[in-house]
Amino acid sequence: MALKNNTWKLNQWYDQDVAGNATYTLTETMFVWGSNSYGNLGQGQAHGTADRSSPVQFPGEWSAFSNGAALKPVAGGTIGLFMWGANWNARLGLNDTTQRSSPTQIPGSWKHVCYSKGSSGAAIREDGTLWMWGVNSNGTCGQNSTAVPRYSSPKQVGSDTTWKYVSTAGNWVNAIKTDGTLWSWGQNNTGQLGHNERNVHYSSPAQIGAGTDWKSVNSNQYGNVAVKTDGTAWAWGWNEMGQLMQNNKVAYSSPVQIPGTDWDTTIGDMTNATGNPNGSGSMHMIRKTNGNVYWAGQDSGGIAAVNGKDNNARARRSSPTELGGGTSWSGFAEDKNFKYMVPFGGWSTMLAVTPGGQLWTWGSGGKGKLGQNTVTPGVSSPIQIPGTWSTTMRPSGGPGEYVGWFKEP
């Protein structure tokens, strides 16, 4: 590990989330696997575009990893932002539309990045300013205008210097400031912006309510869940599969409380180094303070780990349901007290690491994304990926059928 002066070891997501101004100088080795169709695995042209069904090393050592984006210390004591993979609609922010199979740096010094499931990216610089690029549908890039259909390089969102966390979700964005306020903008066809209205799109940030105690937020399929510092959880947006945990399928255009006051964080937002674009799946997950994870919505691909999977009503829940359904998984921590979890592949595959460094995976298995050295149709209970894996840092998932995890060098 490499640690610079005047920083702290990022040993827990909470340390980062509360502080909000961490400098990401801890680095570890990254391994990646799954789909490599567009150079997703960052192996360079010499290695081609063949999928990998077992972990291969990602070049270099990194501080944070998202879906086609990563952070690491660079010369001059700054934190560099690097992009790679498919580049339709200039989604890499590199001022062109050229595909990259190796990480390429975006100028500036950064502390947080979220790479959208659609074609927009967002990142926060170390000075607290927020920048976006890519598709600007319905004002997604926050430029107070929809006149420009896309931006091929990062454009600053307003002039504020107090942005702490950002999570892109298709064509809309959620972000939290250092004062604990929650903001959103972009597409709003189902009320997913939380402003108590539908079909009114926003091309610049607008605050959701008047609260100053928002801690984490996560989005997918036109819906959102968020957790406050008082342990309450809230949901809003599309709800056709019951994913808002309200025991119904009613859409909400402003936040409504999820039962309980012992919620810890939304899954996918366990650090503020990478926002997790969870893709198009109709499911949400949140973790309680005891470490157990609860879900609601549609169990596509077996990600709910109930030893059965399908897309019909049997696999749907509209109230918080414990991940695994209370079953005991052979060889796996029975209390399911995960250190970190990453959903990816459009909410169809899951990775989870236990406090001892065992890495487990389940769900859809296409493109070799279960990391088992073979292509399998998928599993609905955890199977282990060999080796001992980092419990200090975790990457972000995403809709692409590839993922990675850190190992200490």
Buried (B, 14 or more C-beta within 10 A) or exposed (E): EEEEEEEEEBEBBEBBBEBBEBBBBBBBBBBBBBBBBBBBBBBBEEBEBEBBBBBBBBEEBBBBBBBBBBBBBEEEEBBBBBBBBBBEBBBBBBEEBEBBBBBBEBEBBBBBBBBBBBBBBBBBBBEBBBBBBBBBBBBBBBBBEBEEEBBBBBBEBBEBEEBBBBBBBBBBBBBBBBEBBBBBBBBBBBBBBBBBEBEEBBBBBEBBBEBEEBBBBBBBBBBBBBBBBEBBBBBBBBBBBBBBBBEEBEBBBBBBEBEBEEBBBBBBBBBBBBBBBBBBBBBBBBBBEEBBBBBBBBBBBBBBBBBEBBEEEEBBBBEBBBBBEEBEBEEBBEEBEBBBBBBBBBBBBBBBBBEEBBBBBBBBBBBBBBBBEEEBEBBBBBBBBEEEBBBBBBBBBBBBBBBBBBBBE
